[in-house]
Amino acid sequence: MVTIHIPLLLSLLLLCSMVTLHAQTAEEWLQRVDRHMVLASAEYRATMTVHLPRGVERLFRFEGKVVGDRLGMMEFLEPPRQKGTRYLKRENNLWIYFPRQDRTMQIQGHMLRQGVQGGDLSFEDLTESGAMLDRYRATISRETDTTVIILLESNDMTVSYPYRELLVDRRSSLPIRIVNSDAGNRPIKEVAMLKTERFGDRIYPVLTEIRSLLVENKWTRFEIEDIRFGVEFPPETFTRKMLER
């Protein structure tokens, strides 16, 4: 005859219920990722290193301002040939100002998917800051004690990355790696978060590597030197007048 110990049974049931209560859905995990990654408003200074297949590297330094997924302004500081080149994003529109020619050009359509300065960071990547939860359906593929793999599928197959796979660190709720795929679910770009820093109650990646999965030995490294969150900008900050000043 089997003897059931009531206190032990209650303890096991309580433990199981606690595990169930603390289990996170894919949407809850993605919401936690967005909480760290989405920039409601910020001002930053960063460098971008573009590594080309032949081993040539190009270094760029710039500063930027962003308000959510709607507004963005970026200005190159180095190298000297690119100094003063500015990018302005307003909603789904993007303009580039070239100071040497005193000329402004609008980037639209498929041109938004071209790499900035020949690198793996596209114009869309550069200006994207919206919540992934608003744009993708999420499912959990696999979980371990330290990570969660989340699969994302967009409702719009015309976007740059209709499919994404996120390897999320349980402790920080940040994606360690993101694999971006095309409409055929073929991986085309990998993003790795190499270093993060804590800013108050927020953890944010400060060193990111974007690597092409279509071209061998081609990658772009993006490093934030300084960043301030929650910045209030004057109304004229994100205008054509400021772009062409």
C-alpha positions in Angstrom: 0.0 0.0 0.0 1.3 3.5 -1.0 1.3 6.1 1.7 0.7 9.6 0.5 2.2 12.4 2.6 -0.2 15.3 2.5 2.3 18.0 3.3 4.7 16.8 0.6 1.8 16.6 -1.9 0.7 20.1 -1.1 4.3 21.3 -1.5 4.5 19.7 -4.9 1.2 21.2 -6.1 2.3 24.6 -4.8 5.6 24.4 -6.7 3.8 23.4 -9.9 1.4 26.3 -9.6 4.2 28.7 -9.0 6.0 27.5 -12.2 2.8 27.9 -14.1 2.2 31.4 -12.8 5.8 32.4 -13.7 5.7 30.9 -17.2 6.0 33.6 -19.8 4.1 33.6 -23.1 5.9 34.6 -26.4 4.0 37.9 -26.3 5.1 38.6 -22.8 8.7 37.9 -23.6 8.5 40.1 -26.7 7.0 42.9 -24.6 9.9 42.7 -22.2 12.4 42.8 -25.1 10.6 45.9 -26.5 10.7 47.6 -23.1 14.5 47.7 -23.3 15.0 48.1 -27.1 12.4 50.7 -28.1 13.6 54.2 -27.9 10.8 56.6 -26.9 13.3 59.4 -27.3 17.1 59.4 -27.1 20.2 61.3 -28.2 23.4 59.3 -28.9 26.9 59.4 -30.4 28.2 56.2 -32.1 30.8 54.7 -34.5 30.2 52.3 -37.3 32.9 50.0 -38.7 32.2 48.5 -42.1 34.2 45.4 -42.9 34.2 44.4 -46.6 34.9 41.0 -48.0 38.4 41.9 -49.3 39.4 42.9 -45.7 39.0 46.6 -46.2 37.5 48.5 -43.2 35.9 51.9 -43.1 35.2 53.8 -39.9 32.4 56.3 -39.5 31.4 58.4 -36.5 28.1 60.1 -36.1 25.5 61.5 -33.7 21.8 61.0 -33.7 18.4 61.9 -32.2 15.3 59.7 -32.3 11.7 59.9 -31.2 10.1 56.5 -31.3 9.6 55.0 -34.8 8.4 58.3 -36.2 11.3 60.8 -36.1 15.0 60.6 -36.5 18.0 62.8 -37.3 21.6 61.6 -37.8 24.7 63.6 -38.8 28.1 62.2 -39.8 31.1 63.7 -37.9 33.9 61.5 -39.5 35.6 60.8 -41.8 36.1 64.4 -43.2 34.7 63.5 -46.6 31.3 62.5 -44.9 31.3 65.3 -42.3 28.0 67.2 -42.3 26.0 64.5 -44.2 22.7 64.3 -42.5 19.7 61.9 -42.5 16.2 62.9 -41.6 13.3 60.5 -41.0 9.7 61.6 -40.6 7.3 58.7 -40.4 8.0 56.6 -43.5 10.0 59.2 -45.3 13.8 59.5 -45.3 15.9 62.3 -46.7 19.7 62.7 -47.0 21.5 66.0 -47.2 24.9 66.2 -48.9 26.7 69.4 -47.8 29.4 69.3 -50.5 26.8 69.6 -53.2 24.3 71.4 -51.0 21.7 68.8 -52.2 18.9 66.9 -50.6 17.8 63.5 -51.9 14.8 61.5 -50.7 15.3 57.7 -50.1 12.2 55.6 -50.7 11.0 52.3 -51.9 13.6 49.5 -52.4 16.4 52.1 -51.8 15.6 52.0 -48.1 17.0 48.4 -48.0 20.4 49.4 -49.3 23.3 49.4 -46.8 24.4 52.7 -45.3 27.9 53.5 -46.6 28.1 50.0 -48.2 27.6 48.2 -44.9 25.1 45.7 -43.6 23.1 48.3 -41.7 20.3 49.3 -44.1 18.5 52.7 -44.0 15.5 50.8 -42.7 17.6 49.2 -39.9 19.0 52.6 -39.0 15.7 54.3 -38.6 13.7 51.4 -37.0 12.8 51.8 -33.4 9.2 50.6 -33.1 7.9 47.8 -31.0 8.2 44.3 -32.6 5.1 43.2 -30.7 3.1 45.6 -32.9 4.4 44.2 -36.1 4.9 40.4 -35.6 3.2 37.3 -34.3 5.4 35.5 -31.8 5.7 31.9 -30.8 8.2 30.2 -28.5 10.4 27.7 -30.3 12.6 26.4 -27.5 13.5 27.3 -23.9 16.5 26.5 -21.7 17.4 27.6 -18.2 19.1 30.7 -19.5 17.6 31.5 -22.9 14.3 31.6 -24.9 14.1 31.3 -28.7 11.2 33.3 -30.1 10.0 33.0 -33.7 8.4 36.1 -35.3 6.3 36.2 -38.4 5.0 39.5 -39.9 1.5 40.0 -41.3 3.1 41.9 -44.1 5.4 39.8 -46.4 6.7 43.0 -48.1 8.7 44.2 -45.1 12.5 43.8 -45.0 12.4 40.8 -42.6 9.1 39.0 -42.6 10.6 36.3 -40.4 12.9 36.7 -37.4 14.4 34.4 -34.8 15.3 35.9 -31.4 17.6 34.3 -28.9 16.6 36.1 -25.7 18.6 36.1 -22.5 16.3 35.2 -19.6 18.2 37.4 -17.1 18.3 40.6 -19.0 15.3 40.1 -21.4 17.6 41.3 -24.2 18.1 39.5 -27.5 21.6 38.0 -27.7 21.2 37.1 -31.3 18.6 38.0 -34.0 18.4 36.1 -37.3 16.5 38.1 -40.0 15.0 36.1 -42.9 13.3 37.0 -46.1 9.8 36.1 -47.4 11.0 32.6 -48.2 12.2 32.3 -44.6 15.8 32.2 -45.8 18.2 33.8 -43.3 19.9 36.9 -44.8 21.3 38.8 -41.8 22.5 38.0 -38.3 22.6 40.6 -35.5 24.7 39.8 -32.4 24.6 41.9 -29.2 28.2 41.8 -28.1 28.1 44.2 -25.1 25.3 45.8 -23.0 25.3 48.4 -20.3 22.9 49.4 -17.6 21.4 52.9 -17.7 19.3 53.3 -14.6 16.6 50.6 -14.7 17.3 49.9 -18.4 19.8 47.6 -20.0 20.7 48.5 -23.6 23.2 47.1 -26.2 26.1 49.3 -26.8 28.1 47.1 -29.1 26.3 45.3 -31.9 27.6 43.3 -34.9 25.5 42.9 -38.1 26.7 40.2 -40.3 25.6 39.3 -43.8 24.6 35.7 -44.3 24.6 36.1 -48.1 28.2 37.6 -48.6 31.1 35.9 -46.9 33.4 37.9 -44.6 31.1 41.0 -44.6 30.0 42.7 -41.4 29.2 46.0 -39.8 30.0 46.8 -36.1 27.9 49.5 -34.4 29.2 50.9 -31.1 27.5 53.5 -29.0 29.9 55.9 -27.3 27.3 57.9 -25.3 23.5 57.8 -25.1 20.8 59.8 -23.2 17.3 58.5 -22.9 14.1 60.5 -22.4 15.4 63.6 -24.2 12.9 66.4 -25.0 13.7 68.0 -28.4 12.6 71.4 -29.7 9.7 71.2 -32.3 12.0 72.2 -35.2 14.6 69.4 -34.5 13.2 67.0 -37.1 12.5 69.3 -40.0 13.9 69.9 -43.5 15.1 73.3 -42.3 17.4 71.6 -39.7 18.4 69.0 -42.2 19.7 71.6 -44.7 21.0 74.1 -42.2 
